[in-house]
Amino acid sequence: MQDGSKRRARLVLIVGVLLAVFAGVGTFVYASGAGGVQAAPAIPTTPVVVAAREIPAKTTITQGDLKVVEFNLDSKPGAALAKQEDAIGKVTTTPISVGEPVLLSKLNDGKTGFVVMPLDALGPDGAPKADAPFFRAFSVTVPDAEAVGGNVAPGDIIDLLVSFNFDPQKIYDRTRPTQTSDTTAKIILEKVVVLARAGAVYTIRGNTDTAERIAYLQGAGGKLSMLLRAPKDERAANTGGQTGPGVIAEYKIKVPEKVLAPAPR
């Protein structure tokens, strides 16, 4: 009889414990459903353009250099960009590290700084395309009197003219009887961008062959002159060059002739 009483007592205890557990679970579920536990508020973010890879100084920005990430609104740098289009084509003035926001203060439009490789010569990875010319930046010295009075500035587009005294017999083993020493002038480069200027020293861009030819002409005593182009004038002049006979004929310059001295009286 006592064993039966003990079993009933244990059963009542177990049932009581289970009821207490169920009651606790029900209370928790009710509290959760009733908003007893509040979800964390969403943190406002904003898109920011950052460097997708290391970008050296004096680099023309391409799309492959950039990516857009979300920044907390309160941690966004004031000069950060939100759209990649605002940076593509511009030139870095200082290096930009991977993940670093691209700031307007680290970019320019290419007129106050220059790059050796133009944007259309770069691939998506920022390296020169396989078929891109071997561009180099090099300098030429042109006095103000031969550079539109010194009014050529970085960003201007010019044609480069050379003039020098040319003696065919010093260059060729065989010459025609009609060939003779004379001054010759020719526009040798067209639509050249002036990258930088320091006094009479101008920095321009060209491929390696062009750099060698310019160096030869300067070393041979050639005089360089800059012809300033009007904005948006993309026309090619394609001149043939000028020497004495052509200039004299075009401008109808009178050719001096020997005359007999008057007979003595």
Backbone bond lengths (Angstrom), bond angles and torsions (degrees), N, CA, C in turn:
res aa  C-N    CA-C-N  psi(-1)  N-CA   C-N-CA  omega(-1)  CA-C   N-CA-C  phi
1 M - - - 1.475 - - 1.512 109.93 -
2 Q 1.351 115.99 -39.44 1.464 119.66 178.65 1.520 110.99 -67.21
3 D 1.369 116.47 -36.70 1.476 118.97 178.60 1.519 110.68 -61.39
4 G 1.301 118.12 -40.98 1.467 120.95 178.61 1.510 111.55 -63.49
5 S 1.332 117.28 -39.06 1.470 120.66 179.32 1.528 110.81 -65.49
6 K 1.346 114.67 -39.72 1.484 117.85 179.55 1.529 111.48 -65.59
7 R 1.353 115.18 -39.78 1.470 117.70 179.83 1.526 110.51 -64.29
8 R 1.349 115.23 -41.30 1.461 117.14 179.56 1.531 111.02 -64.15
9 A 1.329 116.70 -37.65 1.470 120.33 -179.51 1.534 110.97 -65.02
10 R 1.364 114.93 -42.33 1.483 117.90 178.52 1.522 111.15 -65.10
11 L 1.332 116.20 -38.83 1.464 119.96 -179.99 1.522 110.88 -63.35
12 V 1.337 114.66 -42.30 1.468 118.72 178.68 1.527 110.52 -63.08
13 L 1.336 116.96 -39.26 1.469 121.29 -179.83 1.532 111.31 -64.27
14 I 1.352 114.82 -44.16 1.476 119.41 -179.72 1.516 110.74 -63.39
15 V 1.336 115.60 -44.67 1.465 119.41 178.92 1.524 110.63 -60.80
16 G 1.325 116.22 -39.86 1.467 119.36 179.53 1.513 112.29 -63.90
17 V 1.352 115.27 -41.02 1.479 118.83 178.70 1.523 110.75 -63.62
18 L 1.348 115.71 -44.02 1.465 119.15 -179.86 1.517 111.51 -62.34
19 L 1.332 116.14 -41.87 1.463 119.01 178.48 1.529 111.49 -62.01
20 A 1.326 115.61 -38.20 1.469 119.20 179.23 1.525 111.03 -65.34
21 V 1.352 116.02 -41.21 1.478 120.13 178.67 1.514 110.61 -62.92
22 F 1.366 115.67 -46.75 1.467 118.97 -179.68 1.525 111.16 -62.05
23 A 1.307 116.01 -37.72 1.463 119.62 179.64 1.524 110.99 -64.79
24 G 1.354 116.47 -40.29 1.465 119.51 178.86 1.515 112.10 -65.22
25 V 1.337 115.65 -43.52 1.469 119.60 178.62 1.524 110.68 -62.07
26 G 1.325 115.87 -43.63 1.462 119.43 179.83 1.514 111.78 -61.78
27 T 1.337 116.05 -41.03 1.463 119.56 178.97 1.533 111.25 -61.95
28 F 1.363 116.83 -41.79 1.470 121.28 -179.70 1.530 111.41 -64.24
29 V 1.339 114.42 -44.86 1.464 118.93 -179.92 1.520 110.57 -62.92
30 Y 1.320 116.48 -42.75 1.463 120.29 -179.87 1.525 110.82 -62.93
31 A 1.335 115.29 -43.76 1.465 119.15 -178.50 1.521 110.89 -64.13
32 S 1.333 116.27 -39.86 1.468 119.67 179.21 1.511 110.81 -64.60
33 G 1.338 116.19 -44.70 1.465 119.86 -179.58 1.503 112.48 -67.88
34 A 1.281 117.87 -27.68 1.465 121.52 -177.41 1.516 111.93 -87.39
35 G 1.361 117.56 3.94 1.462 119.50 179.07 1.497 112.70 88.19
36 G 1.307 116.92 21.57 1.452 118.74 178.62 1.516 111.67 -67.09
37 V 1.396 119.03 -30.24 1.466 123.09 177.16 1.521 107.51 -110.36
38 Q 1.306 118.69 113.71 1.454 123.93 -176.27 1.529 110.58 -85.95
39 A 1.383 117.30 134.93 1.464 121.53 176.12 1.523 109.81 -71.65
40 A 1.352 116.42 147.54 1.460 120.96 179.64 1.528 109.68 -65.08
41 P 1.325 119.02 136.79 1.470 121.20 -179.51 1.527 111.00 -65.85
42 A 1.350 117.66 145.62 1.465 122.39 179.34 1.524 109.94 -69.41
43 I 1.346 116.38 136.81 1.461 121.57 179.35 1.527 108.45 -87.35
44 P 1.325 119.59 123.27 1.470 121.00 -178.97 1.527 111.24 -66.50
45 T 1.331 116.67 137.15 1.464 122.19 179.88 1.526 109.83 -126.29
46 T 1.321 115.34 168.22 1.464 121.79 179.07 1.523 108.84 -146.83
47 P 1.351 118.67 145.46 1.464 120.45 179.89 1.526 111.78 -71.59
48 V 1.332 115.66 139.80 1.466 122.12 178.93 1.527 108.58 -135.99
49 V 1.320 116.79 133.87 1.465 122.12 176.89 1.525 108.71 -81.16
50 V 1.342 116.18 126.37 1.463 121.47 178.93 1.530 108.77 -127.15
51 A 1.322 115.44 167.19 1.464 120.72 178.78 1.523 109.99 -76.49
52 A 1.328 116.29 129.05 1.466 120.96 177.94 1.519 111.48 -84.10
53 R 1.331 116.97 -13.35 1.467 122.53 178.26 1.527 107.57 -157.86
54 E 1.311 116.02 174.07 1.455 119.94 178.49 1.533 109.42 -64.96
55 I 1.329 116.76 128.28 1.462 121.57 -179.83 1.529 107.97 -117.82
56 P 1.330 118.10 111.72 1.470 119.83 179.22 1.525 111.68 -68.85
57 A 1.325 115.91 166.72 1.459 120.50 173.17 1.529 109.87 -67.26
58 K 1.325 116.25 156.61 1.472 123.76 -179.63 1.524 111.55 58.76
59 T 1.338 115.53 40.01 1.465 121.56 178.12 1.523 109.43 -113.50
60 T 1.326 115.85 134.21 1.460 119.96 174.19 1.526 109.11 -78.23
61 I 1.318 117.18 122.36 1.462 122.30 -175.15 1.527 110.56 -70.04
62 T 1.343 116.16 131.17 1.462 122.43 172.76 1.527 108.54 -117.10
63 Q 1.326 116.19 170.03 1.464 119.84 -178.01 1.522 111.30 -63.05
64 G 1.331 116.76 -32.90 1.455 119.46 179.82 1.514 114.09 -67.51
65 D 1.345 117.05 -14.65 1.466 120.74 178.69 1.522 112.42 -81.77
66 L 1.331 117.18 -10.13 1.462 120.33 -167.65 1.522 112.78 -124.24
67 K 1.319 114.90 157.60 1.460 122.73 166.94 1.524 107.57 -151.94
68 V 1.326 116.03 162.72 1.465 121.43 -178.95 1.517 108.87 -113.20
69 V 1.321 117.28 128.42 1.460 122.95 177.37 1.530 108.39 -126.32
70 E 1.332 115.23 161.02 1.461 120.80 178.73 1.531 109.97 -90.59
71 F 1.318 116.43 128.01 1.458 123.18 176.06 1.524 108.79 -110.42
72 N 1.338 116.59 147.18 1.453 119.30 169.03 1.527 108.79 -57.39
73 L 1.305 115.94 137.52 1.455 120.38 -174.01 1.523 111.91 -56.66
74 D 1.323 116.86 -37.57 1.461 119.28 -176.78 1.520 113.24 -81.35
75 S 1.346 118.19 -6.15 1.465 120.33 179.67 1.525 112.54 -110.75
76 K 1.336 117.77 4.73 1.461 120.91 179.62 1.525 109.96 -72.78
77 P 1.356 118.28 128.51 1.468 119.96 175.45 1.524 110.65 -62.45
78 G 1.308 116.32 144.22 1.451 120.43 -174.53 1.518 114.28 -61.34
79 A 1.349 117.90 -34.62 1.467 121.15 -176.51 1.520 112.62 -97.37
80 A 1.336 117.50 12.30 1.468 120.53 -178.76 1.520 110.60 -70.30
81 L 1.332 115.01 153.17 1.459 121.53 179.56 1.521 110.42 -98.41
82 A 1.323 116.15 149.29 1.465 120.96 178.88 1.525 112.11 -103.55
83 K 1.350 117.36 -20.04 1.465 121.48 -177.32 1.522 109.95 -123.92
84 Q 1.346 116.07 136.03 1.456 120.57 179.88 1.527 111.42 -62.44
85 E 1.330 117.12 -32.55 1.461 120.88 -177.35 1.525 112.31 -58.92
86 D 1.337 117.00 -25.82 1.460 120.19 -179.06 1.524 112.47 -74.74
87 A 1.337 117.31 -13.26 1.468 120.62 -178.48 1.520 112.91 -110.91
88 I 1.338 117.45 -28.98 1.467 120.93 -175.92 1.531 110.17 -62.01
89 G 1.334 115.19 131.03 1.461 120.93 -179.91 1.509 114.14 93.88
90 K 1.334 117.46 -15.49 1.455 120.04 178.16 1.536 109.75 -84.42
91 V 1.314 115.84 169.69 1.463 122.21 -173.89 1.522 109.21 -115.22
92 T 1.328 116.40 134.45 1.461 120.61 178.79 1.524 109.99 -77.02
93 T 1.314 116.10 137.83 1.462 121.02 176.22 1.518 111.46 -95.23
94 T 1.331 117.47 -21.53 1.465 123.18 176.67 1.525 108.16 -138.97
95 P 1.338 118.34 160.76 1.471 119.33 177.02 1.526 111.23 -63.99
96 I 1.341 115.83 149.71 1.465 122.29 176.83 1.521 107.63 -125.83
97 S 1.324 117.27 126.02 1.462 122.28 -175.91 1.525 111.36 -83.27
98 V 1.337 115.69 162.59 1.461 121.37 178.28 1.531 109.70 -58.84
99 G 1.334 116.87 131.27 1.458 121.61 178.46 1.512 114.74 82.00
100 E 1.322 117.18 -6.48 1.465 120.55 -179.51 1.529 110.15 -78.98
101 P 1.335 118.34 135.09 1.463 119.61 177.23 1.524 111.48 -59.00
102 V 1.314 116.05 140.61 1.465 121.79 177.92 1.525 107.71 -87.31
103 L 1.316 116.52 112.84 1.458 121.90 -175.54 1.523 110.52 -102.16
104 L 1.317 116.45 148.20 1.462 121.29 177.27 1.516 111.36 -59.81
105 S 1.323 116.71 -31.16 1.462 120.35 -178.47 1.521 112.60 -68.25
106 K 1.344 117.38 -13.51 1.470 120.68 179.57 1.527 112.15 -103.87
107 L 1.330 116.68 11.48 1.460 121.09 -178.01 1.519 110.06 -128.98
108 N 1.328 115.49 154.35 1.457 119.95 167.88 1.517 108.98 -141.93
109 D 1.318 116.04 175.10 1.464 120.57 -174.83 1.514 113.30 -87.45
110 G 1.342 117.85 6.51 1.455 121.06 178.95 1.512 113.89 92.04
111 K 1.340 117.70 -4.98 1.458 119.93 179.95 1.523 111.83 -90.33
112 T 1.328 117.30 -29.93 1.455 120.16 178.01 1.516 111.76 -96.42
113 G 1.295 117.59 -4.86 1.456 123.93 174.36 1.506 106.53 -148.98
114 F 1.305 117.70 164.01 1.458 117.52 -176.47 1.516 110.54 -136.12
115 V 1.318 114.82 161.75 1.456 122.03 175.61 1.516 107.94 -123.92
116 V 1.320 115.90 150.61 1.462 120.51 179.78 1.522 110.14 -74.80
117 M 1.336 116.70 -43.72 1.462 121.08 -178.28 1.529 110.65 -96.00
118 P 1.332 119.10 121.00 1.464 119.98 175.07 1.519 110.88 -68.58
119 L 1.333 115.80 160.48 1.463 121.14 -173.98 1.522 112.31 -59.17
120 D 1.337 117.99 -39.48 1.467 119.38 -176.28 1.524 113.22 -73.12
121 A 1.340 117.33 -5.50 1.466 120.59 176.46 1.520 112.31 -96.38
122 L 1.344 116.79 -1.12 1.460 121.43 -177.20 1.519 110.94 -101.96
123 G 1.346 115.81 145.02 1.448 121.57 174.84 1.513 111.31 -86.94
124 P 1.342 117.80 -179.64 1.469 121.03 -179.88 1.525 113.59 -60.03
125 D 1.339 117.18 -26.11 1.461 119.97 -179.48 1.517 112.97 -87.23
126 G 1.332 117.53 2.85 1.451 120.75 179.40 1.510 114.57 87.19
127 A 1.328 118.28 -7.70 1.462 122.31 177.98 1.528 109.71 -89.01
128 P 1.350 117.93 156.16 1.471 119.20 178.65 1.519 111.63 -59.17
129 K 1.326 116.36 142.22 1.456 120.78 175.32 1.530 109.73 -64.20
130 A 1.332 115.64 155.31 1.465 119.96 -177.55 1.524 111.80 -60.85
131 D 1.330 117.41 -33.06 1.462 120.65 -177.49 1.527 112.63 -98.70
132 A 1.334 117.63 11.23 1.460 120.50 -179.91 1.524 110.07 -73.13
133 P 1.335 117.86 144.75 1.469 119.95 175.67 1.525 110.83 -60.93
134 F 1.325 115.76 158.42 1.461 120.72 177.84 1.533 108.21 -82.35
135 F 1.331 114.85 75.68 1.455 119.82 -176.02 1.526 111.11 -68.39
136 R 1.341 114.31 143.74 1.448 122.38 173.00 1.529 108.01 -139.67
137 A 1.315 115.44 151.34 1.461 120.08 170.68 1.525 107.38 -98.02
138 F 1.325 116.63 132.73 1.465 120.10 179.37 1.523 108.46 -145.92
139 S 1.310 115.97 164.58 1.460 120.02 -173.84 1.522 111.03 -113.18
140 V 1.319 114.78 151.39 1.461 122.92 173.34 1.522 107.32 -130.86
141 T 1.319 115.62 146.37 1.458 120.73 178.59 1.517 109.10 -101.56
142 V 1.323 115.85 119.33 1.466 121.67 -178.37 1.529 107.63 -132.75
143 P 1.324 118.64 113.79 1.466 120.41 178.92 1.529 111.30 -59.96
144 D 1.328 115.99 156.25 1.467 120.15 -178.99 1.522 112.40 -55.30
145 A 1.335 116.48 -36.57 1.463 119.75 -178.71 1.518 112.46 -63.96
146 E 1.330 116.96 -20.99 1.465 121.46 178.81 1.528 111.55 -108.24
147 A 1.334 116.89 8.45 1.466 121.35 -178.88 1.523 110.07 -128.52
148 V 1.317 115.92 52.96 1.472 122.51 178.21 1.528 110.50 53.96
149 G 1.327 115.75 43.61 1.455 119.78 178.27 1.514 113.88 67.36
150 G 1.328 117.42 22.37 1.462 120.80 -178.85 1.509 113.84 82.12
151 N 1.325 117.14 13.79 1.467 121.27 -176.72 1.520 113.47 -95.34
152 V 1.308 118.20 17.96 1.462 121.89 175.52 1.522 108.27 -92.17
153 A 1.329 116.68 127.38 1.462 122.10 -175.91 1.524 110.21 -122.45
154 P 1.347 117.48 159.43 1.471 119.88 174.90 1.524 111.22 -54.60
155 G 1.318 115.62 135.19 1.455 121.50 -177.01 1.514 113.31 98.59
156 D 1.338 117.30 -17.24 1.464 120.33 177.57 1.525 110.40 -72.00
157 I 1.327 115.11 156.10 1.463 121.94 177.06 1.524 107.77 -108.84
158 I 1.327 116.19 128.11 1.463 119.89 -176.47 1.525 110.47 -131.23
159 D 1.326 114.51 162.27 1.457 121.91 164.84 1.523 106.81 -106.29
160 L 1.313 116.62 146.51 1.462 121.05 -178.06 1.524 109.25 -110.47
161 L 1.332 115.24 123.83 1.460 122.17 -178.27 1.521 109.12 -113.25
162 V 1.325 117.12 141.82 1.458 121.46 176.41 1.516 108.99 -124.00
163 S 1.323 116.28 141.70 1.464 121.60 174.57 1.525 108.22 -137.17
164 F 1.316 116.37 139.22 1.467 120.86 178.95 1.521 109.41 -163.96
165 N 1.321 115.43 164.09 1.450 120.29 177.59 1.515 108.83 -82.41
166 F 1.314 116.00 124.09 1.459 121.56 -173.09 1.529 109.39 -115.32
167 D 1.317 114.99 120.53 1.463 121.05 176.46 1.524 108.05 -111.46
168 P 1.315 118.94 104.74 1.470 121.02 -176.98 1.523 113.60 -56.81
169 Q 1.319 117.67 -32.27 1.458 120.20 -176.93 1.524 112.49 -67.47
170 K 1.338 117.27 -20.30 1.459 120.25 177.34 1.527 112.36 -84.07
171 I 1.325 116.55 -13.82 1.463 120.92 -175.84 1.522 111.48 -107.61
172 Y 1.321 116.84 -41.24 1.466 121.01 -172.74 1.527 110.85 -110.61
173 D 1.330 114.72 146.17 1.468 119.88 175.79 1.519 111.31 -69.82
174 R 1.317 116.12 -37.04 1.457 121.15 -179.11 1.525 109.35 -123.44
175 T 1.286 116.42 133.87 1.461 121.50 177.52 1.524 109.49 -128.53
176 R 1.317 114.76 157.59 1.456 119.92 176.26 1.529 109.42 -80.55
177 P 1.288 116.66 152.54 1.475 118.93 -179.65 1.524 113.17 -58.22
178 T 1.329 116.35 -28.35 1.471 119.48 -177.85 1.529 113.00 -81.04
179 Q 1.323 117.70 -12.67 1.462 120.21 -178.53 1.521 110.05 -81.58
180 T 1.320 115.33 136.61 1.453 120.06 -177.06 1.525 109.99 -147.62
181 S 1.299 115.99 167.84 1.459 121.23 177.81 1.525 110.06 -71.56
182 D 1.327 115.62 134.80 1.464 119.90 -179.65 1.529 108.36 -165.45
183 T 1.314 116.01 163.63 1.463 120.88 172.32 1.523 108.86 -76.55
184 T 1.328 116.25 136.82 1.458 120.99 177.83 1.522 109.08 -129.45
185 A 1.309 116.80 148.48 1.473 121.92 -178.78 1.518 109.14 -137.46
186 K 1.336 115.50 141.11 1.468 119.74 -177.13 1.521 109.91 -156.74
187 I 1.341 116.22 136.97 1.469 120.40 168.72 1.524 106.98 -75.13
188 I 1.318 116.61 117.51 1.466 120.35 -174.23 1.524 113.17 -102.57
189 L 1.327 117.99 -22.75 1.466 121.49 177.89 1.524 108.56 -136.38
190 E 1.324 116.01 140.48 1.460 121.03 178.03 1.526 110.43 -124.94
191 K 1.316 114.47 151.95 1.479 122.35 176.05 1.528 111.57 54.82
192 V 1.324 114.98 51.26 1.463 121.79 -179.86 1.527 108.86 -94.95
193 V 1.322 116.93 130.70 1.469 121.64 177.99 1.527 109.00 -85.96
194 V 1.318 116.60 128.35 1.460 121.06 173.87 1.528 107.54 -81.06
195 L 1.323 116.44 115.32 1.464 120.77 -175.57 1.524 112.54 -83.75
196 A 1.323 116.57 -37.74 1.466 120.18 -177.35 1.521 108.26 -158.40
197 R 1.326 114.62 163.89 1.465 119.75 178.67 1.513 109.47 -146.26
198 A 1.331 116.37 138.32 1.458 123.07 172.05 1.525 106.90 -136.60
199 G 1.329 116.91 92.95 1.454 120.58 -175.61 1.516 110.83 67.96
200 A 1.341 115.51 -122.48 1.463 120.59 179.89 1.520 112.43 -91.97
201 V 1.327 117.39 5.35 1.469 121.71 -179.62 1.526 108.68 -101.22
202 Y 1.318 115.90 119.88 1.464 122.29 -177.42 1.525 109.49 -113.57
203 T 1.329 115.97 138.30 1.461 121.43 176.01 1.519 108.78 -101.88
204 I 1.338 114.95 127.40 1.459 120.83 178.28 1.521 108.69 -129.25
205 R 1.322 116.09 173.69 1.463 121.64 -178.72 1.525 109.36 -118.11
206 G 1.334 115.15 140.98 1.460 120.05 175.26 1.513 109.23 -165.18
207 N 1.322 116.50 169.88 1.462 118.22 177.33 1.526 109.68 -78.15
208 T 1.317 116.24 173.26 1.461 120.53 -173.61 1.526 111.90 -64.36
209 D 1.328 117.93 -36.42 1.465 120.19 177.85 1.525 110.93 -62.90
210 T 1.325 116.30 -43.12 1.461 120.32 179.28 1.522 111.02 -62.40
211 A 1.324 117.17 -41.68 1.465 120.90 179.17 1.528 110.74 -59.92
212 E 1.328 117.04 -41.12 1.467 120.42 179.33 1.528 111.21 -66.49
213 R 1.318 116.98 -41.26 1.472 120.15 -179.01 1.529 111.61 -65.79
214 I 1.331 115.92 -40.91 1.463 119.41 177.93 1.525 109.96 -63.86
215 A 1.327 116.67 -41.96 1.464 120.07 178.82 1.529 110.85 -61.43
216 Y 1.328 116.98 -39.59 1.470 120.13 178.30 1.527 110.57 -63.18
217 L 1.329 116.95 -47.97 1.459 120.34 -177.68 1.526 111.56 -61.57
218 Q 1.329 116.45 -40.01 1.458 119.02 177.81 1.527 110.76 -67.41
219 G 1.343 116.24 -41.67 1.456 119.78 179.12 1.513 112.96 -65.54
220 A 1.330 117.19 -28.32 1.463 121.76 179.89 1.522 112.26 -84.44
221 G 1.317 116.68 4.84 1.458 119.99 177.73 1.506 114.69 92.36
222 G 1.321 117.84 11.09 1.454 120.24 179.38 1.522 112.09 -67.19
223 K 1.322 116.09 143.55 1.468 121.74 177.47 1.518 108.70 -100.68
224 L 1.330 116.27 123.13 1.460 121.59 -179.52 1.522 110.21 -93.32
225 S 1.315 115.78 140.05 1.462 122.14 175.38 1.519 108.68 -132.06
226 M 1.338 115.68 144.59 1.458 121.08 178.42 1.520 109.85 -104.84
227 L 1.319 115.85 132.78 1.460 122.55 176.67 1.523 107.75 -111.86
228 L 1.324 117.44 115.15 1.464 121.93 -175.04 1.522 110.48 -77.99
229 R 1.321 116.04 129.14 1.467 121.74 177.95 1.531 110.39 -89.70
230 A 1.322 115.43 151.48 1.461 120.23 172.66 1.525 109.20 -73.75
231 P 1.332 118.00 150.93 1.468 119.93 177.49 1.527 111.20 -56.59
232 K 1.312 116.31 139.14 1.467 124.78 176.77 1.533 113.88 69.10
233 D 1.325 117.59 9.28 1.469 119.70 176.28 1.524 108.28 -86.96
234 E 1.329 116.15 99.26 1.459 122.04 -176.82 1.530 112.52 -100.76
235 R 1.326 117.49 6.61 1.460 120.08 -176.12 1.525 111.42 -70.15
236 A 1.331 115.27 144.17 1.462 121.13 177.15 1.519 109.20 -91.49
237 A 1.328 116.79 131.70 1.463 120.54 -179.19 1.526 111.12 -76.98
238 N 1.336 116.12 -42.63 1.475 121.31 178.15 1.528 112.07 51.99
239 T 1.321 116.16 49.24 1.463 119.95 179.14 1.526 110.52 -77.58
240 G 1.332 115.22 160.99 1.463 119.99 -179.11 1.507 113.86 -98.52
241 G 1.323 117.93 -1.65 1.456 120.39 -176.72 1.521 110.95 88.97
242 Q 1.328 115.38 165.40 1.463 120.52 -176.52 1.523 110.85 -137.11
243 T 1.337 115.10 141.03 1.465 122.85 169.81 1.523 107.69 -131.29
244 G 1.321 115.39 -178.94 1.456 120.55 -174.16 1.517 116.04 -52.37
245 P 1.329 119.57 -55.11 1.470 119.53 -176.00 1.525 113.35 -59.00
246 G 1.336 117.43 -41.18 1.459 119.56 -179.49 1.509 112.24 -66.00
247 V 1.341 117.00 -42.48 1.464 120.82 179.94 1.524 110.13 -65.56
248 I 1.324 116.44 -44.48 1.465 120.44 -178.40 1.523 110.87 -62.63
249 A 1.339 116.11 -41.33 1.462 119.18 -179.91 1.523 111.78 -69.16
250 E 1.347 117.50 -41.54 1.466 121.03 -177.30 1.521 111.56 -64.16
251 Y 1.330 116.71 -42.80 1.462 119.62 -176.90 1.528 112.86 -96.03
252 K 1.331 115.95 5.90 1.466 121.30 177.16 1.528 111.45 54.42
253 I 1.329 113.91 43.94 1.457 119.48 178.08 1.529 108.70 -75.12
254 K 1.281 115.81 132.49 1.462 120.16 -177.79 1.521 109.62 -71.88
255 V 1.309 115.98 130.33 1.457 121.90 179.37 1.523 109.12 -86.59
256 P 1.326 116.68 125.07 1.471 118.11 179.11 1.529 111.14 -61.44
257 E 1.302 115.81 142.90 1.459 121.45 178.94 1.525 109.79 -130.00
258 K 1.316 114.17 151.05 1.455 119.50 175.04 1.529 108.97 -76.18
259 V 1.289 116.07 141.15 1.468 120.86 176.92 1.531 108.38 -126.07
260 L 1.277 115.47 152.52 1.455 119.79 178.22 1.523 110.01 -70.70
261 A 1.286 114.63 137.53 1.463 118.69 176.72 1.526 109.04 -67.90
262 P 1.286 117.22 144.43 1.472 119.33 178.63 1.531 110.96 -62.85
263 A 1.290 115.37 145.85 1.470 120.20 -179.55 1.521 110.03 -65.36
264 P 1.314 116.47 138.43 1.474 118.55 178.78 1.526 111.29 -61.94
265 R 1.308 116.08 145.72 1.458 120.52 179.88 1.521 109.85 -90.87
